[in-house]
C-alpha cells in the first residue's frame, strides 16, 4: 500500500485554502439565503418546527463530525463520492456523485429563488413573474463570472461575503430576543397533522439550512493540511451556523405574526421592521440577504463543478466534466448553471410554492450522499473493530449511527412530491452509469481499504486513487 505524502503544518501552497478560507467556504455555503427564507416555510407548522430545528441541528453536527473523520481517513477532492466509492464500490460512488451533483445545481435554484425575494424588497415589488425570472437568472450567472474572472481571490471573496452576512444575522438574533411576543408564535402545532408528522415535515425543510457542511471535504484536495483543516473547518463551521440558525428562527417566529410570516417572502426583513419600526431595518437585512445569497452561490458554483470533476477523473462521470479552463472545471460549472436556470424558470411558471418545492427536492437528493457517507463510516468502524479501543469504538459508532439514523428520518420527512421528483432525478443516473461502464470498462477490483482510525488517533491516510489536487492559484 502506498501512503500519501503530507505537507508539514507550516507548509503553504499558493493554490490551496488555509483554515480560515476553508471555514469560510463551509459557513458561506451553509448560510446562503436558506436562513433568510426558511422561517416562512416553517411557519405552516408553528413553533413545533423549532423542536425539529434542534433535532436537525444534532443530526447535522453528527454528520459534520463524520465528514471530519472521513476526510482524515481518505484524502482528496470528492467528499461523499470518494467515501461511498471506497467503501461500497463504483456503483455506490457513482450514484453518490450523481445525486450530489443534482443536489448542488437544484440547490442553487432554491438559493436564487430566496435571493430574488429579497431583491424584490427594492425592485419588482409587485412580484411580476417575468421580472422575477430575470432577477433570478442574473443572480445565477454573476457567481459564474466571479469564479471565472476572480478565481485567484475566490477564497478572500468568500471570507468577505461570510463576514458581511454573519454580522447582521447575529445582531438580529441577539437584539430580537428582547422583542419576542408570545402572541406572534401562534398555535404550537398549526400543521393540522400529528406532532411527529409536523416535526418530520419541518425537519426536512430545516435540513436544507445545513446543506453545505460537507463542502470542505468535497474540496479537500484544494485544502492545505486537509487531515486537520477539513475536520476543523467542517465542525466549527457547522457549530457557528447552528447557533445563528436556531436563535434567528426563534426571533423571527417571536417578532412576526404567524399568519403574516406564512405569506412573507423576506421574513428577516419583516422581523427587523417589527423590532426597529419603519422599513430601514428591513432594507438593511434584505441587502445582507442578497450579499449572503451571492456569497453562497459563489461557493456552490465552485463546488457544483468540483464534484463531477473529481468523479470524471476516476471515470465515474463523463470525461467532458474533467476538462479544465483556467484551472477550473468549466464544463461542470456552465452545464450545472444552465440546468439551475431552466429549473428556476420552470419553478416560477409551474409551482405555486416555488421556494418550498425546490427546497424539498434538494433535500431529497442531498440525503442520499449523506446517508452513504454515514454508512461508509459505520462500515469502516465495524470492519476494522480490532484496530481501535472499545471506548473510542463505542463513541465513534454512536455518532456515526446518529448521523445515519438522521438521514433516514430526513428522507421520510421530505414529502411525497419531493420524493417523486427526487427518485426520478436520482434514477436518471442509472442509464448514464451503464453507458460509462460500457464505454470505459473497469476490472471491478478495488484496492484494500486502509487502516481505520478512531477520533483520537488518525493513522497515516491511505487512498485508493490519487487526490484531485491541482497546483493552481485558486485561493490565497
C-alpha positions as CSV (number, residue, x, y, z in Angstrom):
1,X,0.0,0.0,0.0
2,X,1.2,3.5,-0.8
3,X,0.9,6.4,1.5
4,X,0.3,10.0,0.6
5,X,2.9,12.5,1.3
6,X,1.6,15.2,3.6
7,X,2.8,18.7,3.8
8,X,4.1,19.9,7.2
9,X,1.9,22.2,9.3
10,X,3.8,25.3,8.2
11,X,4.0,24.3,4.6
12,X,1.9,26.5,2.3
13,X,0.8,26.2,-1.3
14,X,-0.5,29.3,-3.2
15,X,-3.1,27.1,-4.8
16,X,-4.8,25.9,-1.7
17,X,-7.2,27.0,1.0
18,X,-6.0,27.6,4.5
19,X,-8.1,27.0,7.6
20,X,-9.8,30.5,7.6
21,X,-10.7,30.2,3.9
22,X,-11.9,26.5,4.3
23,X,-14.1,27.6,7.2
24,X,-15.4,30.5,5.2
25,X,-16.3,28.0,2.4
26,X,-18.3,25.9,4.8
27,X,-20.1,28.8,6.5
28,X,-20.5,30.7,3.3
29,X,-22.1,27.6,1.6
30,X,-24.3,26.7,4.5
31,X,-25.5,30.2,5.3
32,X,-26.9,31.3,2.0
33,X,-30.5,32.5,1.6
34,X,-31.9,29.5,3.4
35,X,-31.7,31.0,6.8
36,X,-33.4,34.2,5.4
37,X,-36.3,32.3,3.7
38,X,-36.8,29.2,5.8
39,X,-38.8,30.8,8.7
40,X,-41.6,31.4,6.2
41,X,-41.6,27.8,5.0
42,X,-41.6,26.6,8.6
43,X,-44.5,28.9,9.7
44,X,-47.1,26.5,8.5
45,X,-46.0,24.0,11.2
46,X,-45.9,26.6,14.0
47,X,-43.4,26.7,16.9
48,X,-43.1,22.9,16.9
49,X,-40.7,23.4,14.0
50,X,-38.2,24.8,16.5
51,X,-38.1,21.4,18.0
52,X,-37.5,20.0,14.6
53,X,-34.7,22.5,14.1
54,X,-32.9,21.4,17.3
55,X,-33.2,17.8,16.3
56,X,-31.8,18.6,12.8
57,X,-29.0,20.5,14.4
58,X,-28.0,17.5,16.4
59,X,-28.0,15.3,13.3
60,X,-26.1,17.9,11.3
61,X,-23.4,18.1,14.0
62,X,-23.1,14.3,13.9
63,X,-22.7,14.5,10.1
64,X,-20.1,17.2,10.4
65,X,-18.1,15.0,12.8
66,X,-18.4,12.1,10.4
67,X,-17.2,14.2,7.5
68,X,-14.3,15.3,9.5
69,X,-13.3,11.7,10.2
70,X,-13.8,10.6,6.6
71,X,-11.7,13.5,5.3
72,X,-8.8,12.5,7.6
73,X,-9.1,8.9,6.5
74,X,-9.4,9.3,2.7
75,X,-7.7,12.4,1.3
76,X,-8.5,14.1,-2.0
77,X,-11.4,16.1,-3.5
78,X,-14.8,14.4,-4.0
79,X,-16.2,14.2,-0.5
80,X,-19.2,11.9,-0.3
81,X,-18.5,10.5,-3.7
82,X,-15.0,9.5,-2.7
83,X,-16.1,7.9,0.6
84,X,-19.0,5.9,-0.8
85,X,-16.9,4.6,-3.7
86,X,-14.1,3.4,-1.5
87,X,-16.5,1.7,1.0
88,X,-19.2,0.2,-1.3
89,X,-17.7,0.2,-4.8
90,X,-18.0,2.0,-8.1
91,X,-21.8,1.9,-8.5
92,X,-22.4,3.4,-5.0
93,X,-19.7,6.0,-5.7
94,X,-21.3,7.0,-9.0
95,X,-24.8,7.2,-7.5
96,X,-23.5,9.4,-4.7
97,X,-21.6,11.7,-7.1
98,X,-24.7,11.9,-9.4
99,X,-27.1,12.6,-6.5
100,X,-24.7,15.2,-5.0
101,X,-24.3,16.9,-8.4
102,X,-28.1,17.1,-8.8
103,X,-28.4,18.5,-5.2
104,X,-25.8,21.2,-6.0
105,X,-27.4,22.7,-9.1
106,X,-31.0,22.2,-7.8
107,X,-29.9,23.8,-4.5
108,X,-28.5,26.8,-6.5
109,X,-32.0,27.2,-7.9
110,X,-33.5,27.2,-4.4
111,X,-30.9,29.8,-3.2
112,X,-31.6,32.1,-6.0
113,X,-35.4,31.9,-5.5
114,X,-34.9,33.1,-1.9
115,X,-32.4,35.7,-3.0
116,X,-34.9,37.1,-5.6
117,X,-37.5,37.6,-2.8
118,X,-35.1,39.9,-1.0
119,X,-34.1,41.7,-4.2
120,X,-37.8,42.4,-4.6
121,X,-37.8,44.4,-1.4
122,X,-36.2,47.1,-3.5
123,X,-37.4,46.4,-7.1
124,X,-40.3,44.5,-8.8
125,X,-42.3,44.9,-5.6
126,X,-45.4,43.6,-7.2
127,X,-43.5,40.3,-7.9
128,X,-44.1,40.1,-11.6
129,X,-43.1,36.6,-12.6
130,X,-41.3,37.7,-15.8
131,X,-39.1,40.1,-13.9
132,X,-38.6,37.6,-11.1
133,X,-37.2,35.2,-13.6
134,X,-34.9,37.8,-15.0
135,X,-33.6,38.7,-11.5
136,X,-33.1,35.0,-10.6
137,X,-31.2,34.4,-13.9
138,X,-28.8,37.3,-13.3
139,X,-28.3,36.0,-9.7
140,X,-27.3,32.6,-11.0
141,X,-24.8,33.9,-13.6
142,X,-23.0,36.6,-11.6
143,X,-21.3,33.9,-9.5
144,X,-20.1,32.1,-12.6
145,X,-18.4,35.3,-13.8
146,X,-16.8,35.7,-10.3
147,X,-15.5,32.2,-10.4
148,X,-14.1,32.5,-13.9
149,X,-12.7,36.1,-13.7
150,X,-11.8,36.3,-10.0
151,X,-10.6,32.7,-9.3
152,X,-7.3,33.7,-7.6
153,X,-9.1,35.8,-5.0
154,X,-12.1,33.5,-4.5
155,X,-11.1,32.5,-1.0
156,X,-10.8,36.1,0.1
157,X,-14.1,36.9,-1.5
158,X,-15.8,34.1,0.4
159,X,-14.3,35.4,3.7
160,X,-15.7,38.9,3.0
161,X,-19.1,37.6,2.0
162,X,-19.2,35.4,5.1
163,X,-18.4,38.3,7.4
164,X,-21.0,40.6,5.8
165,X,-23.7,38.0,6.2
166,X,-23.0,36.9,9.7
167,X,-22.8,40.3,11.4
168,X,-26.4,41.4,10.7
169,X,-27.8,37.9,11.4
170,X,-26.0,37.7,14.8
171,X,-27.2,41.2,15.6
172,X,-30.9,40.4,14.8
173,X,-30.6,37.1,16.6
174,X,-29.4,38.7,19.8
175,X,-31.3,42.0,19.9
176,X,-34.5,40.3,18.7
177,X,-34.6,38.2,21.9
178,X,-35.7,41.3,23.8
179,X,-38.7,41.8,21.4
180,X,-40.3,38.4,21.4
181,X,-44.1,38.4,21.9
182,X,-45.9,35.1,22.8
183,X,-49.0,36.0,20.6
184,X,-46.8,36.0,17.5
185,X,-45.9,32.3,17.8
186,X,-49.5,31.1,17.3
187,X,-50.5,27.5,18.0
188,X,-47.6,25.2,18.9
189,X,-48.6,22.8,16.1
190,X,-50.6,24.5,13.4
191,X,-49.9,22.0,10.7
192,X,-53.2,20.1,11.2
193,X,-51.2,16.8,11.5
194,X,-49.8,14.8,14.4
195,X,-46.8,16.1,16.3
196,X,-44.5,13.6,14.8
197,X,-45.6,14.3,11.3
198,X,-45.2,18.0,11.9
199,X,-41.6,17.5,13.3
200,X,-40.7,15.3,10.3
201,X,-42.0,17.7,7.7
202,X,-40.4,20.7,9.4
203,X,-37.2,18.8,9.8
204,X,-37.0,18.1,6.1
205,X,-37.2,21.8,5.4
206,X,-34.8,22.7,8.2
207,X,-32.2,20.2,6.8
208,X,-31.9,22.5,3.7
209,X,-30.4,25.1,6.1
210,X,-27.4,22.8,6.7
211,X,-26.7,21.7,3.2
212,X,-23.1,22.6,2.6
213,X,-21.5,21.3,5.8
214,X,-19.5,18.8,3.6
215,X,-18.1,21.4,1.2
216,X,-14.7,21.5,2.8
217,X,-14.4,17.7,2.3
218,X,-15.6,18.0,-1.3
219,X,-12.8,20.4,-2.0
220,X,-10.3,18.6,0.3
221,X,-7.8,18.2,-2.4
222,X,-7.5,22.0,-2.5
223,X,-7.2,22.5,1.2
224,X,-3.9,23.0,2.9
225,X,-3.1,20.3,5.5
226,X,-6.5,18.6,4.9
227,X,-6.1,15.9,7.5
228,X,-6.6,18.6,10.2
229,X,-8.1,21.6,8.5
230,X,-11.0,19.9,6.8
231,X,-12.2,18.5,10.1
232,X,-11.8,21.8,11.9
233,X,-13.5,23.8,9.2
234,X,-16.4,21.4,9.0
235,X,-17.1,21.0,12.7
236,X,-16.6,24.6,13.7
237,X,-18.4,26.0,10.7
238,X,-21.4,23.8,11.5
239,X,-21.4,25.0,15.1
240,X,-21.4,28.6,14.1
241,X,-24.2,28.1,11.6
242,X,-26.3,26.1,14.2
243,X,-26.2,28.9,16.8
244,X,-27.2,31.5,14.2
245,X,-30.0,29.4,12.7
246,X,-31.7,28.4,15.9
247,X,-31.6,31.8,17.5
248,X,-32.5,33.6,14.3
249,X,-35.5,31.4,13.6
250,X,-36.7,31.8,17.2
251,X,-36.5,35.6,16.8
252,X,-38.5,35.7,13.5
253,X,-41.2,33.5,15.0
254,X,-41.5,35.7,18.0
255,X,-41.5,39.1,16.3
256,X,-43.6,38.4,13.2
257,X,-47.2,37.2,13.4
258,X,-47.6,33.6,12.3
259,X,-50.2,34.4,9.6
260,X,-48.1,37.2,8.2
261,X,-45.0,35.0,8.3
262,X,-46.6,32.4,6.1
263,X,-47.0,34.9,3.3
264,X,-43.7,36.7,3.8
265,X,-41.0,36.5,1.1
266,X,-38.5,38.3,3.3
267,X,-39.1,37.1,6.9
268,X,-35.9,38.5,8.4
269,X,-36.6,41.9,6.9
270,X,-40.1,41.8,8.4
271,X,-38.6,40.9,11.8
272,X,-36.2,43.8,11.6
273,X,-39.0,46.2,10.7
274,X,-41.0,44.8,13.7
275,X,-38.0,45.3,16.1
276,X,-36.9,48.8,14.9
277,X,-40.0,50.2,13.3
278,X,-40.2,51.6,9.8
279,X,-38.6,50.0,6.8
280,X,-34.9,50.9,7.1
281,X,-34.0,47.9,9.2
282,X,-35.8,45.6,6.9
283,X,-34.0,47.0,3.9
284,X,-30.6,46.6,5.6
285,X,-31.4,42.9,6.3
286,X,-32.6,42.5,2.7
287,X,-29.2,43.9,1.5
288,X,-27.5,41.4,3.8
289,X,-29.6,38.6,2.4
290,X,-28.7,39.5,-1.1
291,X,-25.0,39.6,-0.2
292,X,-25.4,36.2,1.6
293,X,-27.1,34.6,-1.3
294,X,-24.5,35.8,-3.8
295,X,-21.7,34.6,-1.5
296,X,-23.3,31.2,-1.2
297,X,-23.8,30.9,-4.9
298,X,-20.1,31.8,-5.5
299,X,-19.1,28.9,-3.3
300,X,-21.7,26.4,-4.6
301,X,-20.9,27.4,-8.2
302,X,-17.3,26.3,-7.5
303,X,-18.5,23.1,-5.7
304,X,-21.0,22.2,-8.4
305,X,-18.1,21.8,-10.9
306,X,-15.7,20.2,-8.4
307,X,-17.8,17.1,-7.6
308,X,-18.3,15.9,-11.2
309,X,-14.7,16.9,-11.9
310,X,-13.4,14.5,-9.2
311,X,-15.7,11.7,-10.4
312,X,-14.8,12.2,-14.1
313,X,-11.1,11.9,-13.3
314,X,-11.9,8.4,-11.9
315,X,-14.0,7.5,-15.0
316,X,-17.2,7.8,-12.8
317,X,-18.6,10.7,-14.8
318,X,-18.5,11.7,-18.5
319,X,-14.9,12.7,-19.4
320,X,-16.0,16.1,-20.5
321,X,-16.5,17.1,-16.9
322,X,-12.8,16.5,-16.3
323,X,-11.8,19.3,-18.7
324,X,-10.4,22.5,-17.4
325,X,-10.1,26.1,-18.5
326,X,-8.0,28.5,-16.4
327,X,-7.7,25.8,-13.8
328,X,-11.5,25.5,-13.4
329,X,-13.8,22.5,-14.2
330,X,-15.6,24.9,-16.5
331,X,-18.0,22.5,-18.2
332,X,-19.4,21.3,-14.9
333,X,-19.9,24.9,-13.8
334,X,-21.6,26.0,-17.1
335,X,-23.8,23.0,-17.6
336,X,-24.9,23.0,-13.9
337,X,-25.8,26.7,-14.1
338,X,-27.8,26.2,-17.3
339,X,-29.8,23.4,-15.6
340,X,-30.3,25.5,-12.5
341,X,-31.6,28.4,-14.7
342,X,-34.0,26.0,-16.5
343,X,-35.3,24.7,-13.2
344,X,-35.8,28.2,-11.9
345,X,-37.9,29.2,-14.9
346,X,-39.9,26.0,-14.5
347,X,-40.4,26.6,-10.8
348,X,-41.7,30.2,-11.3
349,X,-44.1,29.2,-14.0
350,X,-45.3,25.8,-12.7
351,X,-45.0,25.7,-8.9
352,X,-47.4,27.5,-6.6
353,X,-45.0,27.5,-3.7
354,X,-41.7,27.9,-5.5
355,X,-39.2,28.0,-2.7
356,X,-40.6,25.1,-0.6
357,X,-41.0,22.8,-3.6
358,X,-37.5,23.4,-5.0
359,X,-36.1,23.2,-1.4
360,X,-37.6,19.8,-0.7
361,X,-36.4,18.4,-4.0
362,X,-32.9,19.5,-2.9
363,X,-33.2,17.9,0.5
364,X,-34.2,14.5,-1.0
365,X,-31.2,14.3,-3.4
366,X,-28.8,15.6,-0.6
367,X,-29.8,12.9,1.8
368,X,-28.5,10.1,-0.4
369,X,-24.8,11.3,-0.3
370,X,-25.2,12.0,3.4
371,X,-26.6,8.5,4.0
372,X,-23.9,6.7,2.1
373,X,-21.2,8.8,3.8
374,X,-22.5,7.9,7.3
375,X,-22.9,4.3,6.2
376,X,-19.3,4.3,5.0
377,X,-18.1,5.4,8.4
378,X,-20.2,2.7,10.1
379,X,-18.8,0.1,7.7
380,X,-15.2,1.0,8.3
381,X,-15.7,1.0,12.1
382,X,-17.3,-2.4,12.1
383,X,-14.9,-4.0,9.6
384,X,-11.9,-2.7,11.5
385,X,-13.1,-3.1,15.0
386,X,-9.8,-4.6,16.3
387,X,-7.8,-1.6,15.3
388,X,-9.3,0.8,17.9
389,X,-10.1,0.7,21.6
390,X,-13.5,-0.2,22.9
391,X,-14.1,3.3,24.3
392,X,-13.4,5.1,21.0
393,X,-15.2,2.4,19.0
394,X,-18.4,2.9,21.1
395,X,-18.2,6.6,20.8
396,X,-17.5,6.7,17.1
397,X,-20.2,4.1,16.3
398,X,-22.7,6.0,18.3
399,X,-22.0,9.3,16.5
400,X,-22.0,7.6,13.1
401,X,-25.2,5.8,13.8
402,X,-26.9,9.0,14.9
403,X,-25.8,10.6,11.6
404,X,-27.1,7.6,9.7
405,X,-30.4,7.5,11.5
406,X,-30.8,11.2,11.0
407,X,-30.6,10.8,7.2
408,X,-33.4,8.2,7.2
409,X,-35.5,10.5,9.2
410,X,-34.9,13.4,6.8
411,X,-35.7,11.1,3.9
412,X,-39.0,10.1,5.4
413,X,-40.0,13.7,6.0
414,X,-39.2,15.1,2.5
415,X,-42.8,14.5,1.4
416,X,-44.4,12.7,-1.5
417,X,-43.9,15.3,-4.2
418,X,-40.3,15.8,-3.4
419,X,-39.8,12.1,-3.2
420,X,-41.4,11.6,-6.6
421,X,-39.2,14.2,-8.3
422,X,-36.1,13.2,-6.3
423,X,-36.4,9.5,-7.1
424,X,-36.9,10.4,-10.8
425,X,-33.8,12.6,-10.9
426,X,-31.8,10.0,-8.9
427,X,-32.7,7.1,-11.2
428,X,-31.9,9.1,-14.3
429,X,-28.2,8.4,-13.4
430,X,-28.6,4.7,-13.9
431,X,-28.6,4.8,-17.8
432,X,-25.6,7.1,-17.6
433,X,-23.7,4.7,-15.4
434,X,-24.5,1.8,-17.8
435,X,-23.1,3.9,-20.7
436,X,-20.0,4.7,-18.6
437,X,-19.4,1.0,-17.9
438,X,-19.8,0.0,-21.5
439,X,-17.7,2.8,-22.9
440,X,-15.0,2.7,-20.2
441,X,-14.7,-0.9,-18.9
442,X,-13.3,-1.5,-15.3
443,X,-11.7,-4.6,-13.9
444,X,-14.1,-4.4,-11.0
445,X,-11.2,-4.8,-8.5
446,X,-10.7,-2.4,-5.6
447,X,-7.6,-1.9,-3.6
448,X,-7.9,-3.0,0.0
449,X,-9.1,-0.4,2.5
450,X,-6.6,1.5,4.5
451,X,-6.4,1.1,8.3
452,X,-9.3,2.7,10.2
453,X,-8.6,5.3,12.8
454,X,-10.7,6.4,15.7
455,X,-11.5,10.0,16.7
456,X,-8.5,10.1,19.0
457,X,-5.7,8.7,16.8
458,X,-5.8,9.1,13.0
459,X,-3.4,6.9,11.1
460,X,-1.4,7.9,8.1
461,X,-4.2,8.2,5.5
462,X,-4.3,5.8,2.6
463,X,-6.1,6.3,-0.7
464,X,-7.4,4.2,-3.5
465,X,-6.8,6.8,-6.1
466,X,-4.7,10.0,-6.3
467,X,-6.3,13.1,-4.8
468,X,-7.6,15.6,-7.3
469,X,-5.3,18.4,-6.1
470,X,-4.4,20.9,-8.8
471,X,-1.4,23.1,-8.2
472,X,-3.1,26.3,-9.4
473,X,-3.6,29.7,-7.8
474,X,-7.2,29.1,-6.8
475,X,-7.1,30.5,-3.3
476,X,-4.7,32.8,-1.5
